Amino acid sequence: MPFKQNLHNFLLLGVLFGLFFPMGAIFILLSQSNEWTLQQFLIIHHEMPLLWIIETAPLFLGLVGALGGYQLDLKKSSHSETDTLTRLNQKLSKQLSIIFSSSLNAIIIADKAGNIIIFNSSAHDIFGFEPDEVIGKNLTNTIIPEQFRDMHVRGLKKYLETGQHNVLKKRIEIEGLHKQGHCFPVEMEIIPIIDQENTVFCAFIRDITERNHQQAALKEAADDLKKANERLIKGKKSIEQKIEQRTQELKIAKVSAETSEKIKSAFLANMSHEIRTPMNAIIGMTYLALQTDLSEKQFNYIDKVHSSANNLLYLINDILDFTKIEEGKLELENCAFTIQSVIEHLTNTTNFLAKNKGIKISITIDQNIPVTLHGDPLRIGQILINLVSNAIKFSPDHSNISVSLTLITLDDSRVQIQGSVTDSGIGMTQDQINSLFQSFVQVDYSSSRKFEGTGLGLAICKKLTKLMNGEIWVESKPNQGSTFSFNLWLKPGQRLERRADSNRKNRDSLEIYTPDNTSILNQLKGRKILLVEDNDINQEIVIELLHKAEIKVTLANNGQAAIDCFNTQSFDLVLMDIQMPIMNGYQACEVIRDMPSGRAIPIIAMTANVMSEQRMLARKAGMNDYIYKPIIPNKMFHILQKWINTADKEHSKKVTENKSTTPFYLYGIDTSFGLELIQGNTTLYHRLLIKLRDRLETFTSEFYALENDTKAQERHAHTLKGVAGILGAKSISELAGALELTCKNNTSQKDIADQLTKMEALIPPVLQGLNQLRDAIKRTKDND
C-alpha cells in the first residue's frame, strides 16, 4: 500500500490519541521492532497552523501493509534541518512509546477483517495474551466470547456494507474472553478510522470487574440500608402506635382514676352522711331519754348506749380524717380566728368527758399571743381535743389536767405557738413512745380492751402539725403521767390593743370543772327558731331538744317551705338542713339572704356531711356556722347561744345609736367578727367599711398600673389583706394574701394575673353590699 495512505491513517490515529495525550494532536507509530526509519510528513497541530515533524516509522507488517518506500519530497530541507528533526523525532518517539505502553486502558487496533494489528501491554494484562500470540489473528476467535461472535460478525459486515452501526463511538459494557477461557465484564469504546481505500478500528477497553464488584457491594449496602431504613420507619411507626396506644391507655386510666377518686370521695361523703343520720337518732334519742324519769337500771342501760354511740362517732371521725390526710385531700383553711374561740370549742367538746370522771382541766393562755391569728382553727382545735381526750381517757378519776398555749416567736409575717397538755395518767416507756405516733398504734395492745379507740388520734395530730409546718412530741415516764407538746406556725392578724380586763386570771387561766348549760339555756329561753329539716327522726330529736330549752320551734320540711315561713313570721335563728327535696339548704339560704328581713338573721347549717367542700359551699351560700350530725346537744346549744347573742348585740347597738342602716349581713364580710375586733364601735366600723369600699373600687386599676413593679404590687396586695382581715372581709383578705405571695415569689405576670382574676370575681358582690351601706348611711345623715 502506498506510504501516503499509511501516513494518512497514522495521522488520523495521532489526532485521535491527541484527545488522551497532553501533547495535542499526535499520530501513532507503533511497532514490536526496535528498528526505526526516518520519515518526514506534515500534520496539523491544534495550537500551530503547520508543524514539520520528522517521525520514525517502524518496519513491520502492520497497519495496512508494509511501508514500501519513502516519499521525501513533501518538503525539501537542508541537511542540518534534517539532523535537528531526527534528534527531535527520536526523543518524541521514545516519549510516545512510554505513554502508549503505560496506558491503563487496553488499546487494540484491528483491520476491517477483524485481524489484530496492535495489542498494547494493558491489553495483555486484561486478556492474558502476549502481543505476539494475537497480532495477525482475528478478534472473533481470541477475545470475543462465543455467545457474542455471530453478533460481532454480522455487525461488522453490516457496517462495512451500509455504514450503519449500533455500538461504534459509544461507551458500552460487554463481556470479554480471557486467555484462560473465562469471561469477565469490560467497558469498551470503538472508534472507526476510515480512509478512501482502507478502514481500521481502534478499541479502548477497561476491565470493570472490580468496579462491578464495588457497585454490587454498594448496591447491596444500599439495599441493606433501604431495608434497614424501612425497618426503622416501620419500627418507628410501631413505636409511635404503641406510644399512642399507651398514651390513650394512660388517658383512660387517668380518667378512670379520677372518676374512681370522685366516686370514692362521693362514697365517703355519702357514707358519712348515711352513717351519721342513724347515729344522730341514736345519740339524740338516748340523750332525750336520759333527761326523763328512769329507773336506775334503765338509766344505766341507756347511758351506756349513749356513751358507746359517742365513742363510735369519734371513731368514724378519726377514720374519715385519716383517710383524707393519707390521700392528700385534707386542705387546711386560712382564715382569721382567735385563740379564745379555739379554747371555747375545746371546753365545749371535752367537758362531758371530764365531768364523767370528775377531772379538773386548767387552761393557761400566754397574754402575748396576738388577739387574732390566721390559720385553720378547726384543725388546731382537733389537735387539742385529741390530746385532752387522751389525757382524760388515761388519767384517774378526780385528777388534774393542764393545758397551756405559749408564744414562741412573733414577727410581722409569722407566729409560732407551742401547746402542751399534761396529765397524771399511766405514763409510757421509751419503747412505747417510739411507736406512739404511728397509725393504729396504742400505748399497749393489751390496753385496747380497757381504753377504747382506733389508735389514729395521735397519728392524725402528727400529720396535722406537719401540715402546719410544726411538730409534736411527748415526755413521759411509766406511772408518772405524760406531757404532749406541739408547735405550729401561723400568721398574725391585725395587731390590736388587748381589752382591759379587771380579772386577768379569768382571761389567762381558765378552770373547767363539771360545767353545765344552765346559763346558756336561760339565754335561749323563749327564742323563736325556724327548723328546716325533712327527716322525721331528726325533726323529732331537734324539736324535743329545743322544747326542753323552752325554745319556740317552727318546722319547715324543705327549703321552699322555709321561705314561705319567712315571708309570714320573724325568727331569731334558722337551723337549716342541707340535703332536702324541692329546694336544698344552700338555695334556701341564698333566697333568704336576698330578703330584707333575712340579711341579719343567723343561719346555721345542720349537716351529716363533714367534708370541707360542704363547709365552703355553706359559707358561700351565706350561712354563719354549722352543726354536724349526730347532734351533740351541748355543742348545739353553745352555737345557738353564740349567734343569737351576736344578733342581739347588733340589734341593741342599732337601737341605741338609732342607726338601723347597717345590715347584719354583708356579702363576704363577717360583721360580727369585725365589730368584735374594734370593740363594738359601730360608728367607727361604718367609717372603716366605707374606706374599704373606696380601696376595693380602685384596687384592680391601681394594681394593673404597677404591672412592671412586682414589689409595689406585693405591697399593694399586703395593705388590702390587712385592712380586709381586720374588718371581717375574710375572703378578700385571703385572696389578697395569696396575691401578695404570688408577687413575692417572683412568678410570671400571667400567674399574677390569674390570681388577680379571682380577686376581680369576688370584689363586685362585696362592693355592691358596701355601696348599699354607704347609701344607707348617707340617707340617715340627710334625715338627721
TORGUPA-714546 format. One record per residue (C-alpha): residue in three letters; z, x, y; residue number from 1. Coordinates in steps of 0.02 Angstrom, whole numbers, plus 50000, padded with zeros to 5 digits. Example, Ala and Ser with C-alpha at 12.3 -4.5 7.8 and 13.67 -1.06 7.14 Angstrom:
kolse  zz  xx  yy  vexro
ala  50390  50615  49775  1
ser  50357  50684  49947  2
end
This chain:
kolse  zz  xx  yy  vexro
met  50000  50000  50000  1
pro  49959  50069  50175  2
phe  50102  50150  50264  3
lys  50082  50032  50410  4
gln  50137  49885  50303  5
asn  50285  49983  50232  6
leu  50334  50033  50406  7
his  50323  49852  50465  8
asn  50441  49798  50326  9
phe  50558  49940  50368  10
leu  50557  49887  50550  11
leu  50599  49707  50503  12
leu  50743  49766  50395  13
gly  50801  49876  50537  14
val  50803  49729  50657  15
leu  50897  49627  50525  16
phe  51030  49761  50500  17
gly  51044  49779  50686  18
leu  51146  49619  50676  19
phe  51275  49710  50571  20
phe  51272  49889  50631  21
pro  51334  49936  50804  22
met  51178  50033  50849  23
gly  51073  49881  50887  24
ala  50901  49865  50811  25
ile  50885  49990  50670  26
phe  50770  49999  50521  27
ile  50821  50041  50345  28
leu  50750  50181  50243  29
leu  50849  50198  50084  30
ser  50822  50294  49926  31
gln  50909  50359  49773  32
ser  50822  50527  49804  33
asn  50885  50666  49915  34
glu  50709  50716  49969  35
trp  50653  50657  50138  36
thr  50493  50673  50240  37
leu  50462  50660  50424  38
gln  50381  50506  50493  39
gln  50363  50452  50669  40
phe  50344  50274  50718  41
leu  50389  50156  50857  42
ile  50524  50022  50851  43
ile  50585  49900  50982  44
his  50765  49925  51038  45
his  50865  49784  51116  46
glu  50928  49897  51256  47
met  50770  50003  51292  48
pro  50589  49949  51310  49
leu  50521  50086  51197  50
leu  50601  50219  51095  51
trp  50519  50356  50998  52
ile  50610  50393  50841  53
ile  50569  50518  50709  54
glu  50631  50448  50546  55
thr  50626  50514  50372  56
ala  50564  50405  50233  57
pro  50618  50436  50056  58
leu  50488  50468  49924  59
phe  50524  50333  49798  60
leu  50437  50199  49701  61
gly  50515  50065  49804  62
leu  50500  49935  49929  63
val  50317  49885  49910  64
gly  50246  50038  49827  65
ala  50236  50224  49856  66
leu  50206  50290  50029  67
gly  50032  50357  50015  68
gly  50006  50456  50168  69
tyr  50057  50495  50343  70
gln  49989  50420  50499  71
leu  50050  50543  50631  72
asp  49929  50486  50762  73
leu  50047  50350  50825  74
lys  50090  50464  50966  75
lys  50045  50641  50992  76
ser  50191  50751  51026  77
ser  50222  50933  51058  78
his  50296  51046  50929  79
ser  50460  51062  51025  80
glu  50473  50874  51038  81
thr  50445  50860  50852  82
asp  50583  50983  50815  83
thr  50703  50887  50927  84
leu  50660  50722  50848  85
thr  50676  50798  50674  86
arg  50853  50852  50709  87
leu  50895  50684  50783  88
asn  50817  50598  50635  89
gln  50918  50698  50511  90
lys  51080  50655  50600  91
leu  51037  50471  50613  92
ser  50982  50459  50433  93
lys  51147  50530  50375  94
gln  51243  50402  50479  95
leu  51138  50258  50414  96
ser  51161  50312  50235  97
ile  51350  50317  50259  98
ile  51353  50145  50341  99
phe  51249  50065  50207  100
ser  51342  50140  50062  101
ser  51512  50094  50136  102
ser  51469  49910  50171  103
leu  51595  49790  50094  104
asn  51458  49667  50055  105
ala  51338  49688  49913  106
ile  51161  49714  49981  107
ile  51021  49679  49857  108
ile  50837  49681  49905  109
ala  50706  49609  49787  110
asp  50518  49583  49798  111
lys  50434  49415  49785  112
ala  50428  49431  49596  113
gly  50617  49446  49593  114
asn  50621  49629  49547  115
ile  50765  49727  49620  116
ile  50716  49859  49747  117
ile  50884  49906  49824  118
phe  51060  49891  49748  119
asn  51198  49969  49855  120
ser  51369  50034  49797  121
ser  51460  49870  49841  122
ala  51336  49779  49729  123
his  51386  49899  49592  124
asp  51570  49861  49624  125
ile  51543  49673  49619  126
phe  51420  49656  49474  127
gly  51467  49811  49372  128
phe  51289  49880  49359  129
glu  51240  50055  49408  130
pro  51091  50054  49527  131
asp  50977  50140  49402  132
glu  51019  50004  49275  133
val  50946  49866  49382  134
ile  50819  49945  49502  135
gly  50649  49877  49450  136
lys  50724  49741  49341  137
asn  50715  49556  49377  138
leu  50861  49467  49459  139
thr  50845  49321  49339  140
asn  50897  49419  49187  141
thr  51027  49528  49268  142
ile  51146  49448  49394  143
ile  51099  49262  49387  144
pro  51198  49157  49260  145
glu  51094  49071  49127  146
gln  51128  48894  49190  147
phe  51052  48937  49360  148
arg  50900  49038  49303  149
asp  50773  48896  49287  150
met  50827  48828  49455  151
his  50805  49002  49532  152
val  50630  49025  49460  153
arg  50573  48852  49518  154
gly  50646  48878  49691  155
leu  50562  49048  49714  156
lys  50395  48981  49655  157
lys  50406  48830  49771  158
tyr  50445  48940  49919  159
leu  50304  49061  49890  160
glu  50181  48918  49868  161
thr  50239  48798  50004  162
gly  50364  48892  50112  163
gln  50493  48754  50077  164
his  50669  48805  50028  165
asn  50848  48740  50014  166
val  50955  48895  50014  167
leu  50871  49028  50121  168
lys  50956  49081  50282  169
lys  51112  48982  50232  170
arg  51282  49039  50177  171
ile  51311  48963  50007  172
glu  51438  48978  49868  173
ile  51372  49003  49692  174
glu  51414  49097  49533  175
gly  51358  49274  49491  176
leu  51343  49357  49321  177
his  51442  49515  49289  178
lys  51379  49654  49178  179
gln  51518  49613  49055  180
gly  51449  49438  49038  181
his  51574  49332  49134  182
cys  51533  49227  49285  183
phe  51626  49237  49449  184
pro  51610  49150  49618  185
val  51512  49231  49758  186
glu  51465  49190  49937  187
met  51284  49232  49973  188
glu  51153  49225  50109  189
ile  50968  49266  50075  190
ile  50852  49321  50214  191
pro  50664  49322  50178  192
ile  50565  49465  50258  193
ile  50383  49412  50272  194
asp  50226  49516  50307  195
gln  50045  49464  50307  196
glu  50022  49537  50136  197
asn  50198  49556  50070  198
thr  50368  49466  50058  199
val  50538  49533  50010  200
phe  50709  49452  50001  201
cys  50871  49531  50061  202
ala  51032  49457  49992  203
phe  51205  49486  50063  204
ile  51335  49446  49932  205
arg  51527  49441  49934  206
asp  51644  49416  49787  207
ile  51757  49270  49834  208
thr  51861  49264  49675  209
glu  52020  49319  49764  210
arg  51983  49208  49913  211
asn  51960  49059  49798  212
his  52122  49102  49711  213
gln  52208  49109  49880  214
gln  52128  48947  49934  215
ala  52177  48866  49770  216
ala  52353  48931  49793  217
leu  52354  48868  49972  218
lys  52286  48700  49915  219
glu  52415  48692  49779  220
ala  52550  48738  49903  221
ala  52481  48609  50024  222
asp  52479  48480  49886  223
asp  52656  48526  49838  224
leu  52706  48517  50021  225
lys  52620  48349  50039  226
lys  52707  48284  49884  227
ala  52872  48355  49945  228
asn  52843  48275  50114  229
glu  52801  48110  50030  230
arg  52959  48125  49927  231
leu  53055  48169  50084  232
ile  52984  48019  50176  233
lys  53018  47910  50026  234
gly  53192  47983  50013  235
lys  53219  47959  50199  236
lys  53165  47779  50186  237
ser  53277  47758  50035  238
ile  53423  47835  50130  239
glu  53385  47727  50282  240
gln  53378  47574  50172  241
lys  53542  47624  50091  242
ile  53619  47657  50262  243
glu  53555  47491  50325  244
gln  53619  47406  50168  245
arg  53786  47494  50185  246
thr  53793  47451  50370  247
gln  53761  47269  50329  248
glu  53892  47277  50192  249
leu  54016  47355  50315  250
lys  53974  47222  50445  251
ile  54000  47088  50315  252
ala  54160  47174  50258  253
lys  54218  47189  50439  254
val  54182  47006  50472  255
ser  54265  46962  50307  256
ala  54416  47070  50350  257
glu  54428  46995  50524  258
thr  54409  46822  50450  259
ser  54540  46862  50320  260
glu  54653  46930  50456  261
lys  54630  46771  50557  262
ile  54661  46667  50402  263
lys  54815  46771  50365  264
ser  54879  46754  50543  265
ala  54842  46568  50539  266
phe  54929  46558  50370  267
leu  55083  46648  50436  268
ala  55087  46536  50590  269
asn  55061  46381  50484  270
met  55188  46434  50353  271
ser  55311  46475  50490  272
his  55286  46301  50559  273
glu  55291  46218  50388  274
ile  55449  46311  50335  275
arg  55538  46285  50500  276
thr  55505  46098  50505  277
pro  55608  46057  50349  278
met  55731  46193  50398  279
asn  55755  46100  50561  280
ala  55801  45945  50463  281
ile  55924  46040  50352  282
ile  56011  46134  50493  283
gly  56006  45988  50613  284
met  56067  45856  50492  285
thr  56205  45966  50420  286
tyr  56262  46008  50596  287
leu  56271  45823  50637  288
ala  56360  45787  50475  289
leu  56490  45919  50516  290
gln  56527  45826  50677  291
thr  56577  45668  50583  292
asp  56738  45622  50492  293
leu  56726  45710  50325  294
ser  56847  45742  50186  295
glu  56895  45923  50158  296
lys  56783  45934  50006  297
gln  56634  45854  50097  298
phe  56657  45970  50245  299
asn  56662  46120  50129  300
tyr  56500  46069  50041  301
ile  56403  46030  50199  302
asp  56469  46183  50292  303
lys  56405  46293  50151  304
val  56234  46209  50157  305
his  56230  46231  50346  306
ser  56282  46414  50336  307
ser  56156  46450  50197  308
ala  56018  46367  50297  309
asn  56057  46477  50447  310
asn  56055  46631  50336  311
leu  55887  46577  50265  312
leu  55821  46558  50442  313
tyr  55873  46737  50484  314
leu  55784  46799  50328  315
ile  55624  46706  50374  316
asn  55628  46778  50549  317
asp  55653  46955  50483  318
ile  55508  46940  50360  319
leu  55390  46871  50493  320
asp  55437  47005  50619  321
phe  55424  47144  50490  322
thr  55252  47083  50436  323
lys  55189  47081  50615  324
ile  55258  47255  50651  325
glu  55184  47330  50492  326
glu  55012  47258  50536  327
gly  55023  47318  50716  328
lys  55014  47139  50775  329
leu  55179  47139  50869  330
glu  55142  47156  51054  331
leu  55282  47191  51175  332
glu  55292  47088  51332  333
asn  55309  47168  51503  334
cys  55400  47051  51618  335
ala  55543  47056  51742  336
phe  55715  47016  51674  337
thr  55899  47051  51700  338
ile  56018  47135  51579  339
gln  56136  46989  51609  340
ser  56009  46868  51535  341
val  55993  46976  51379  342
ile  56182  46981  51358  343
glu  56194  46792  51379  344
his  56065  46769  51242  345
leu  56163  46890  51132  346
thr  56327  46797  51155  347
asn  56249  46626  51127  348
thr  56171  46687  50965  349
thr  56317  46781  50889  350
asn  56469  46681  50949  351
phe  56461  46563  50799  352
leu  56468  46708  50676  353
ala  56608  46792  50773  354
lys  56705  46630  50788  355
asn  56699  46600  50600  356
lys  56781  46769  50569  357
gly  56897  46770  50720  358
ile  56813  46928  50786  359
lys  56829  46977  50969  360
ile  56675  47057  51049  361
ser  56693  47161  51208  362
ile  56536  47196  51310  363
thr  56529  47332  51444  364
ile  56380  47349  51561  365
asp  56353  47503  51670  366
gln  56353  47442  51851  367
asn  56218  47572  51894  368
ile  56088  47485  51787  369
pro  55962  47402  51906  370
val  55980  47215  51927  371
thr  55801  47186  51869  372
leu  55702  47279  51740  373
his  55527  47266  51668  374
gly  55506  47259  51479  375
asp  55524  47141  51333  376
pro  55694  47055  51347  377
leu  55667  46956  51186  378
arg  55647  47115  51080  379
ile  55789  47206  51168  380
gly  55897  47056  51129  381
gln  55835  47058  50950  382
ile  55894  47239  50928  383
leu  56066  47196  50998  384
ile  56079  47036  50894  385
asn  56035  47131  50734  386
leu  56163  47267  50769  387
val  56301  47146  50821  388
ser  56264  47030  50675  389
asn  56278  47177  50555  390
ala  56440  47230  50638  391
ile  56511  47055  50616  392
lys  56450  47049  50436  393
phe  56530  47215  50385  394
ser  56689  47202  50489  395
pro  56850  47125  50425  396
asp  56913  46961  50496  397
his  57007  46964  50662  398
ser  56941  47137  50705  399
asn  56858  47202  50864  400
ile  56677  47246  50903  401
ser  56624  47333  51062  402
val  56452  47331  51142  403
ser  56405  47447  51285  404
leu  56248  47470  51390  405
thr  56241  47633  51488  406
leu  56116  47702  51615  407
ile  56048  47872  51559  408
thr  55900  47904  51675  409
leu  55836  47816  51831  410
asp  55691  47858  51946  411
asp  55555  47763  52036  412
ser  55447  47739  51882  413
arg  55562  47725  51732  414
val  55736  47685  51670  415
gln  55820  47747  51512  416
ile  55961  47639  51444  417
gln  56072  47676  51296  418
gly  56152  47537  51197  419
ser  56294  47557  51072  420
val  56380  47439  50950  421
thr  56543  47497  50872  422
asp  56632  47407  50730  423
ser  56784  47437  50620  424
gly  56694  47392  50459  425
ile  56668  47476  50291  426
gly  56577  47629  50360  427
met  56448  47735  50267  428
thr  56424  47902  50181  429
gln  56293  48027  50240  430
asp  56180  47984  50093  431
gln  56186  47801  50142  432
ile  56148  47845  50323  433
asn  55995  47948  50271  434
ser  55909  47796  50195  435
leu  55983  47664  50309  436
phe  55831  47632  50420  437
gln  55707  47616  50277  438
ser  55634  47446  50237  439
phe  55726  47336  50114  440
val  55874  47456  50105  441
gln  56056  47404  50125  442
val  56216  47506  50130  443
asp  56228  47492  49942  444
tyr  56131  47389  49817  445
ser  56294  47336  49739  446
ser  56349  47265  49906  447
ser  56199  47148  49915  448
arg  56295  47016  49821  449
lys  56436  47020  49948  450
phe  56334  47045  50105  451
glu  56176  46940  50114  452
gly  56014  47000  50193  453
thr  55841  47070  50162  454
gly  55880  47246  50218  455
leu  55744  47228  50351  456
gly  55853  47210  50506  457
leu  55883  47395  50541  458
ala  55704  47440  50492  459
ile  55644  47314  50622  460
cys  55765  47387  50750  461
lys  55695  47561  50719  462
lys  55515  47503  50739  463
leu  55557  47405  50897  464
thr  55644  47553  50979  465
lys  55496  47662  50934  466
leu  55378  47537  51015  467
met  55484  47554  51172  468
asn  55475  47745  51165  469
gly  55654  47757  51107  470
glu  55755  47798  50952  471
ile  55903  47731  50854  472
trp  56040  47822  50759  473
val  56210  47795  50682  474
glu  56376  47886  50669  475
ser  56489  47829  50529  476
lys  56620  47878  50402  477
pro  56675  47778  50249  478
asn  56811  47651  50289  479
gln  56815  47705  50473  480
gly  56681  47594  50544  481
ser  56512  47635  50621  482
thr  56433  47659  50791  483
phe  56249  47615  50804  484
ser  56164  47681  50960  485
phe  55988  47667  51030  486
asn  55897  47712  51189  487
leu  55747  47629  51270  488
trp  55628  47672  51410  489
leu  55596  47529  51531  490
lys  55526  47510  51706  491
pro  55638  47470  51853  492
gly  55614  47311  51951  493
gln  55636  47295  52138  494
arg  55797  47382  52184  495
leu  55918  47264  52272  496
glu  56096  47274  52331  497
arg  56210  47205  52198  498
arg  56302  47046  52244  499
ala  56481  47060  52296  500
asp  56595  47013  52154  501
ser  56781  46991  52177  502
asn  56809  47019  51993  503
arg  56716  47175  51940  504
lys  56792  47168  51768  505
asn  56712  46999  51735  506
arg  56544  47071  51781  507
asp  56555  47240  51697  508
ser  56656  47194  51544  509
leu  56639  47028  51454  510
glu  56752  46970  51316  511
ile  56694  46839  51193  512
tyr  56821  46752  51085  513
thr  56789  46586  50995  514
pro  56694  46513  51142  515
asp  56649  46327  51145  516
asn  56518  46220  51231  517
thr  56639  46107  51323  518
ser  56591  46163  51498  519
ile  56406  46161  51457  520
leu  56414  45987  51382  521
asn  56511  45923  51533  522
gln  56371  45981  51646  523
leu  56240  45894  51538  524
lys  56335  45730  51529  525
gly  56234  45583  51594  526
arg  56073  45680  51617  527
lys  55905  45599  51579  528
ile  55790  45693  51461  529
leu  55616  45646  51402  530
leu  55595  45695  51219  531
val  55413  45714  51166  532
glu  55409  45729  50975  533
asp  55304  45650  50838  534
asn  55407  45698  50684  535
asp  55532  45560  50644  536
ile  55660  45679  50566  537
asn  55653  45795  50717  538
gln  55667  45642  50829  539
glu  55824  45586  50741  540
ile  55906  45757  50746  541
val  55871  45792  50930  542
ile  55915  45617  50988  543
glu  56079  45623  50892  544
leu  56121  45794  50963  545
leu  56083  45738  51140  546
his  56179  45574  51120  547
lys  56329  45673  51058  548
ala  56323  45764  51226  549
glu  56309  45595  51314  550
ile  56133  45634  51372  551
lys  56014  45489  51402  552
val  55855  45507  51298  553
thr  55684  45427  51317  554
leu  55567  45455  51168  555
ala  55380  45481  51176  556
asn  55281  45504  51014  557
asn  55140  45609  51089  558
gly  55080  45689  51249  559
gln  54991  45536  51315  560
ala  55146  45429  51290  561
ala  55246  45562  51386  562
ile  55127  45547  51534  563
asp  55144  45358  51531  564
cys  55334  45375  51534  565
phe  55323  45499  51677  566
asn  55225  45376  51783  567
thr  55364  45246  51773  568
gln  55525  45345  51758  569
ser  55611  45500  51826  570
phe  55692  45634  51718  571
asp  55798  45789  51737  572
leu  55707  45886  51599  573
val  55570  45870  51468  574
leu  55584  45930  51288  575
met  55402  45948  51231  576
asp  55341  45971  51053  577
ile  55177  46068  51039  578
gln  55079  46001  50890  579
met  55056  45814  50912  580
pro  54916  45687  50888  581
ile  54813  45610  51030  582
met  54871  45742  51157  583
asn  54963  45904  51116  584
gly  55107  45978  51214  585
tyr  55002  46104  51312  586
gln  54884  45971  51376  587
ala  55025  45853  51420  588
cys  55117  45990  51516  589
glu  54963  46032  51619  590
val  54939  45849  51666  591
ile  55122  45829  51715  592
arg  55116  45986  51822  593
asp  54971  45911  51919  594
met  55076  45757  51960  595
pro  55182  45764  52120  596
ser  55339  45719  52025  597
gly  55302  45845  51887  598
arg  55290  46006  51986  599
ala  55475  46044  51990  600
ile  55541  45970  51829  601
pro  55592  46094  51692  602
ile  55481  46077  51538  603
ile  55548  46161  51380  604
ala  55434  46187  51230  605
met  55502  46142  51058  606
thr  55402  46232  50925  607
ala  55415  46293  50748  608
asn  55282  46423  50785  609
val  55363  46586  50839  610
met  55202  46686  50860  611
ser  55184  46775  51028  612
glu  55018  46688  51059  613
gln  55107  46521  51064  614
arg  55230  46584  51194  615
met  55086  46644  51302  616
leu  55000  46475  51288  617
ala  55162  46388  51333  618
arg  55182  46492  51491  619
lys  55001  46467  51538  620
ala  55020  46280  51523  621
gly  55168  46286  51643  622
met  55317  46274  51525  623
asn  55478  46356  51583  624
asp  55556  46405  51416  625
tyr  55552  46371  51229  626
ile  55670  46313  51094  627
tyr  55624  46367  50920  628
lys  55641  46256  50769  629
pro  55752  46245  50672  630
ile  55853  46197  50824  631
ile  56019  46287  50843  632
pro  56125  46163  50944  633
asn  56221  46293  51043  634
lys  56060  46380  51095  635
met  55978  46216  51140  636
phe  56123  46158  51250  637
his  56130  46327  51336  638
ile  55945  46319  51380  639
leu  55959  46139  51440  640
gln  56107  46181  51549  641
lys  56021  46336  51620  642
trp  55865  46244  51678  643
ile  55949  46084  51735  644
asn  56070  46187  51839  645
thr  55924  46284  51912  646
ala  55836  46123  51960  647
asp  55997  46056  52034  648
lys  56018  46210  52142  649
glu  55841  46196  52205  650
his  55865  46013  52246  651
ser  56031  46046  52331  652
lys  55955  46181  52441  653
lys  55813  46068  52491  654
val  55933  45930  52539  655
thr  56049  46048  52633  656
glu  55908  46128  52731  657
asn  55811  45965  52745  658
lys  55659  46057  52685  659
ser  55580  45963  52545  660
thr  55418  46059  52571  661
thr  55449  46192  52438  662
pro  55393  46131  52268  663
phe  55497  46194  52124  664
tyr  55337  46231  52030  665
leu  55210  46354  52099  666
tyr  55070  46409  51983  667
gly  55102  46584  51917  668
ile  55268  46604  52010  669
asp  55442  46589  51936  670
thr  55527  46522  52092  671
ser  55698  46513  52012  672
phe  55687  46697  51970  673
gly  55630  46744  52145  674
leu  55763  46639  52229  675
glu  55898  46713  52121  676
leu  55846  46890  52168  677
ile  55856  46853  52355  678
gln  56022  46764  52334  679
gly  55957  46586  52357  680
asn  55895  46610  52536  681
thr  55757  46479  52535  682
thr  55701  46512  52714  683
leu  55679  46698  52677  684
tyr  55594  46658  52512  685
his  55468  46544  52600  686
arg  55430  46680  52726  687
leu  55406  46811  52591  688
leu  55294  46696  52489  689
ile  55181  46670  52641  690
lys  55170  46859  52660  691
leu  55123  46870  52477  692
arg  54989  46740  52508  693
asp  54917  46844  52651  694
arg  54919  47001  52543  695
leu  54833  46913  52397  696
glu  54700  46841  52511  697
thr  54640  47012  52565  698
phe  54689  47114  52412  699
thr  54520  47122  52323  700
ser  54416  47158  52479  701
glu  54536  47296  52532  702
phe  54536  47366  52355  703
tyr  54345  47371  52349  704
ala  54344  47462  52517  705
leu  54443  47603  52434  706
glu  54315  47622  52294  707
asn  54296  47811  52311  708
asp  54483  47846  52327  709
thr  54574  47807  52164  710
lys  54738  47874  52235  711
ala  54730  47747  52376  712
gln  54682  47611  52252  713
glu  54832  47659  52146  714
arg  54950  47644  52297  715
his  54870  47478  52345  716
ala  54900  47405  52170  717
his  55075  47480  52164  718
thr  55125  47392  52325  719
leu  55065  47223  52262  720
lys  55153  47249  52096  721
gly  55321  47273  52181  722
val  55303  47130  52305  723
ala  55241  47007  52173  724
gly  55376  47058  52050  725
ile  55521  47029  52169  726
leu  55455  46857  52217  727
gly  55434  46798  52037  728
ala  55243  46811  52029  729
lys  55260  46896  51861  730
ser  55081  46881  51801  731
ile  55013  46951  51964  732
ser  55141  47092  51956  733
glu  55096  47135  51777  734
leu  54908  47138  51812  735
ala  54937  47242  51970  736
gly  55040  47362  51865  737
ala  54900  47375  51736  738
leu  54776  47406  51877  739
glu  54889  47540  51950  740
leu  54900  47627  51781  741
thr  54710  47619  51759  742
cys  54686  47704  51929  743
lys  54822  47831  51890  744
asn  54737  47883  51727  745
asn  54579  47932  51823  746
thr  54472  47815  51721  747
ser  54298  47763  51773  748
gln  54263  47639  51912  749
lys  54195  47523  51778  750
asp  54365  47518  51690  751
ile  54449  47491  51858  752
ala  54325  47352  51899  753
asp  54358  47270  51730  754
gln  54545  47270  51764  755
leu  54516  47205  51940  756
thr  54412  47061  51870  757
lys  54566  47000  51777  758
met  54661  47001  51943  759
glu  54522  46906  52029  760
ala  54530  46770  51897  761
leu  54717  46742  51924  762
ile  54728  46756  52114  763
pro  54636  46592  52163  764
pro  54753  46468  52074  765
val  54906  46563  52139  766
leu  54831  46562  52315  767
gln  54800  46376  52302  768
gly  54985  46341  52272  769
leu  55037  46461  52411  770
asn  54914  46379  52531  771
gln  54993  46211  52494  772
leu  55164  46287  52528  773
arg  55104  46360  52694  774
asp  55030  46194  52748  775
ala  55189  46100  52699  776
ile  55297  46221  52798  777
lys  55183  46201  52949  778
arg  55193  46011  52939  779
thr  55382  46020  52931  780
lys  55389  46130  53086  781
asp  55271  46013  53177  782
asn  55381  45862  53134  783
asp  55536  45955  53194  784
end
